[in-house]
Amino acid sequence: SYENIKVTTPEDMGIAELFLKKRRKM
């Protein structure tokens, strides 16, 4: 959920980055 994205831990940042990259390709 979007609330979880607010949490900024190394793992979450990496996952968020991959998620954004996937959205860009689409």
matplotlib code that plots the C-alpha trace (Angstrom):
import matplotlib.pyplot as plt

x = [0.0, 1.1, 1.5, 4.2, 6.1, 6.6, 8.8, 12.4, 14.6, 17.4, 15.3, 12.2, 14.2, 15.5, 12.1, 10.6, 13.4, 12.7, 8.9, 9.4, 11.7, 9.0, 6.4, 8.6, 9.0, 5.2]
y = [0.0, 3.6, 4.0, 1.4, 3.3, 6.1, 3.8, 4.3, 1.3, 0.1, -2.8, -0.7, 1.8, -0.9, -2.4, 1.1, 1.7, -1.5, -0.8, 2.6, 1.2, -1.4, 1.4, 3.4, 0.5, 0.2]
z = [0.0, -0.4, 3.3, 3.3, 0.6, 3.1, 5.1, 4.0, 4.7, 2.4, 1.2, 0.6, -1.3, -3.6, -4.1, -4.8, -7.4, -9.2, -9.1, -10.6, -13.3, -14.2, -14.4, -16.7, -19.2, -19.3]

ax = plt.figure().add_subplot(projection="3d")
ax.plot(x, y, z, "-o")
ax.set_aspect("equal")
plt.show()
